[in-house]
Amino acid sequence: MARLRAFSWGLEAFWAPRVLAYLEGRSHPRDSLAPRIAFVAVHDGAIVGLVAGHRTRRHGCDGELQWIDVEPARRGTGTAAALVRELAGWFRTQGAARVCIDVDPANERARRFYARMGARPLDEHWWVWDDLPSTVR
């Protein structure tokens, strides 16, 4: 998972302890609540994508998509959409509808993706699904 995070920013050595601490509940994003979850996409026996999220109260949301990463060679294949659908299903089981995500204002590709997935801008950095489990199936 750390390898995939490093495609977006930083080094694998930076991400390895942070991913573990997040998943073990030792690292707490602002306003985060338990529980947390992560899903991976596997192709030919290798992890090619990941999504992680947690319950939250940030921005009046019920949940937050913490990370989503897909290997560059697998981008545009539907992997990210499948991962968001998995996370949406988990949020459904948690009774969490309103889900937010922090999106770099310069990342136009991500913004187009989230818009296609039914999210809308909340402010310059944050996007929101008003009802992710119903929007993404």
HUKA-V712244 format. One record per pair of residues at least 6 apart in sequence whose ideal C-beta (glycine too) atoms are under 8 Angstrom apart, sorted by the first residue. I is the first residue (numbers start at 1). J is the second residue. D is the distance in Angstrom with one decimal. If there is no record, write none. Layout:
i=(I,I)
j=(J,J)
d=(D,D)
This chain:
i=(1,1,1,1,1,1,2,2,2,2,2,2,2,3,3,3,4,4,4,4,4,4,4,5,5,5,5,5,5,5,6,6,6,7,7,7,8,18,19,21,22,22,22,22,23,23,23,25,25,29,29,29,29,29,30,31,31,31,32,32,32,32,32,33,33,33,33,34,34,35,35,35,36,36,36,36,37,37,37,37,37,38,38,38,38,39,39,39,39,39,39,39,40,40,40,41,41,41,41,41,41,41,41,41,42,43,43,48,48,48,48,49,49,49,49,49,49,49,49,49,50,50,50,50,51,51,51,51,51,51,51,51,52,52,52,52,53,53,53,53,53,53,53,53,54,54,54,55,55,55,55,55,56,56,56,56,58,58,59,59,59,59,60,61,61,61,61,62,62,62,62,62,62,62,63,63,63,63,63,63,63,64,64,64,65,65,65,65,65,68,68,68,68,70,70,70,70,80,81,81,81,84,84,85,85,87,88,88,88,88,88,88,89,91,91,91,91,92,96,96,97,97,97,97,97,98,98,98,98,98,99,99,99,100,100,100,100,100,101,101,101,101,101,102,102,103,103,103,103,103,103,104,104,105,105,111,111,114,117,117,117,118,118,118,118,119,119,119,119,120,120,120,120,121,121,122,129,129)
j=(15,19,38,40,47,50,12,13,14,15,16,18,19,12,15,47,47,48,49,50,69,70,71,12,15,18,19,50,67,69,12,14,15,69,71,72,69,27,52,27,29,36,52,66,36,38,52,34,36,54,56,58,64,66,58,56,57,58,54,55,56,58,64,54,55,56,57,54,55,54,55,94,52,53,54,66,52,53,54,87,90,50,51,52,53,50,51,52,83,86,87,90,47,49,50,47,48,49,50,70,74,79,82,83,48,74,79,70,71,74,79,68,69,70,71,74,79,80,82,83,67,68,69,83,65,67,68,80,83,84,86,87,65,66,67,68,63,64,65,66,87,90,91,99,63,64,66,62,63,64,94,96,62,63,64,100,64,100,100,122,126,128,98,98,99,100,128,91,94,95,96,97,98,99,91,94,96,98,99,100,132,99,100,101,84,87,99,100,101,80,83,84,101,77,79,80,83,113,113,117,136,117,136,136,137,132,99,132,133,135,136,137,133,97,99,132,133,133,132,133,130,131,132,133,134,128,129,130,131,132,128,129,132,122,126,127,128,129,114,119,126,127,128,125,126,110,111,114,125,126,127,110,125,124,125,121,127,127,129,135,136,129,132,135,136,127,128,129,135,127,128,129,130,127,128,128,135,136)
d=(7.6,4.9,7.0,7.0,7.0,5.1,4.7,7.8,7.9,3.8,4.0,7.8,5.3,5.1,8.0,7.9,6.9,7.9,6.9,5.1,4.1,7.4,6.7,7.7,4.0,7.9,6.4,7.7,6.4,5.7,4.5,7.3,5.6,5.9,6.7,6.1,5.7,6.4,7.9,3.8,7.8,6.7,6.8,6.9,6.1,6.0,7.3,6.1,6.5,7.1,7.3,7.6,6.9,6.5,6.0,5.2,4.6,3.9,5.1,7.2,5.2,7.5,7.0,6.7,3.9,6.0,6.8,7.4,6.7,7.0,6.7,7.5,6.9,7.1,4.2,7.7,6.9,6.0,7.3,7.2,5.0,6.2,6.9,4.1,7.9,7.0,5.3,7.8,5.9,4.4,6.4,7.7,4.8,6.6,5.0,7.1,5.3,3.5,7.3,7.3,7.7,4.9,6.4,5.9,6.8,6.7,8.0,6.5,4.6,4.7,6.3,7.7,6.6,4.1,6.8,6.4,4.4,6.6,7.9,5.5,6.6,7.1,5.4,7.1,6.8,6.9,4.6,7.9,3.9,6.5,6.7,5.0,7.7,4.6,4.6,7.8,5.8,6.0,4.9,5.4,5.1,7.2,7.0,7.4,6.9,5.9,6.1,6.6,5.6,7.9,6.2,6.0,7.2,6.0,4.3,7.4,6.1,6.4,5.1,6.1,5.9,7.0,6.8,4.8,5.9,4.1,6.5,7.3,7.7,7.4,3.6,5.7,4.9,6.6,4.8,6.9,3.9,7.4,4.2,7.6,7.2,6.7,5.4,6.7,7.4,6.3,6.2,7.5,4.2,6.0,6.1,7.0,7.9,7.9,4.8,5.1,7.6,6.4,8.0,6.6,8.0,5.7,5.6,5.4,6.8,7.8,7.7,4.8,5.0,7.5,4.3,7.4,7.1,7.4,5.8,5.6,5.4,3.7,7.7,7.6,7.2,4.4,6.6,6.2,7.2,6.5,7.0,5.8,6.9,7.6,7.0,4.8,4.0,6.4,5.5,6.8,4.7,7.8,6.8,7.0,7.1,5.3,7.7,5.5,5.8,5.4,5.9,6.4,6.6,7.2,5.1,7.0,7.5,5.5,6.4,8.0,7.4,5.1,7.7,7.4,5.8,5.9,7.8,3.8,6.2,4.4,6.2,4.9,8.0,6.5,6.3,7.9,7.7,5.6,8.0,4.5,5.3,7.2)
